[in-house]
């Protein structure tokens, strides 16, 4: 016998029973718990088993089947929200709802809000972003461009605290749209516009910005030789460049690189610190700082996750976040492992151009 989740009931002794009023003959035989069967082609992950135990389910298959029903309903609600938001009623064949929902549903955004500061999707949050920006001496007379802005949280903090104007560029179109919505909500759409850009054709205005900065995102940019050249060209005289990034400290074999890309869910193009120094030198940058910030970065990452897990132990799990918690943790813990075993470093570069 299989019970639907709304029929599941726990008595005072913690045993499952059926709801009162169900038809005769449906009670569990001899007090044995019901047997649940996995749908063909499905399997239980370790994370699902862990969540089932946390939520008090003796049989993780029951919890999994419940989540399938909830997910199907939530997916239907999201699709209806997308459909209702369209200004023109479409033909049924026009609307690919699965593509419109995308990689960044509200639950995944909420996870990052809990992990780091609100809308700040980098370890260290607001205070670290401000600390990194100190050498730039930013004020209301300067204009910046950020590469890899995510939701634009760092740009809005710099604009709010220091008065600077920031054009925030993000490679992921969905994040750029969500980031612009947040700038509009904050009344910062003119001072901090968040826009999608194509790293293969960035279309940056020449000699326009005072500062270019990017925090931990350039390892995702292909053809960095030409891309850094475009960044140099967009700077005015006495322009400043501030970068943090994951850099290789040894050659990764094909398997290691494939695993890293799989966990990051995108193609990666990391450089070594020496490659950065050489290219910046070719572009006539005066490199003032080239420093491995590994210890600081590891501290920020570990503290964020310790705080998150401590909150889970204290307040319990938010079921809406669980589907994203395990893969995000695996991605970040892989970064930690690669940093600690010497495969990667986390560098900060500060340079000026004449």
Secondary structure, 3 states (H helix, E strand, C coil): CCCCHHHCEECCCCCEECCCCCCCCCCCHHHCCCCCCCCCCCCCCHHHHHHHHHCCCCCHHHHHHHHHHHHHHHHHHHHHHHHHHCCCCCCHHHCCHHHHHCCCCHHHHHHHHHHCCCCCCCCCHHHHHHHHHHHHCCCCCCEEEEECCCCCHHHHHHHHHHCCEEEEEECCHHHHHHHHHHHHHCCCCCCCCEEECCCCCCCCCCCCEEEEEEECCHHHCCCHHHHHHHHHHHEEEEEEEEEEEEEECCCCCHHHHHHHHHHHCCCCCCCEHHHHHHHHHHCCEEEEEEEECHHHHHHHHHHHHHHHHHHHHHHCCCHHHHHHHHHHHHHHHHHHHHHHCCCEEEEEEEEEEC
